[in-house]
């Protein structure tokens, strides 16, 4: 993991405090939420967060905020979750059911072709062109099921 390679220099609390007192910018960005969570857990384990005095906990909290780009309340919530469960996991549930797609990928592809060919007309003009194309094309060639889907 790239993060552990770039942050191996911060091994002691004194080094963390010096890093926080400096004005240097953080030179990397976390790729995703899970890499940020694993970085936070590794840091809390490395510095034995549970056993730290209050002042040092504040330093570690500020360090995590600066390194991950998360707000104080986010870091507090993640630390609280680590202390309660021994780890951090993504608590978001399954995604909600989305609406049925109105247009197929083929429809979107045709629309992009027409937009590029005609120089991105306004919506009404594009709709008129698409209706003209649909009426000129035999219905077998369109092969669009008529299940209440809108006209192309």
Secondary structure, DSSP 4 states (H G I P E B T S, - for coil): -HHHHHTTT--SHHHHHHHHHS-PPP-----SHHHHHHHHHHHHHHTTGGGS-HHHHHHHHHHHHHHH---HHHHHHHHHHHHHHSS------SPPPPPPPSS-HHHHHHHHHHHHHHT---HHHHHHHHHHHHHHS-HHHH----SSPPP-
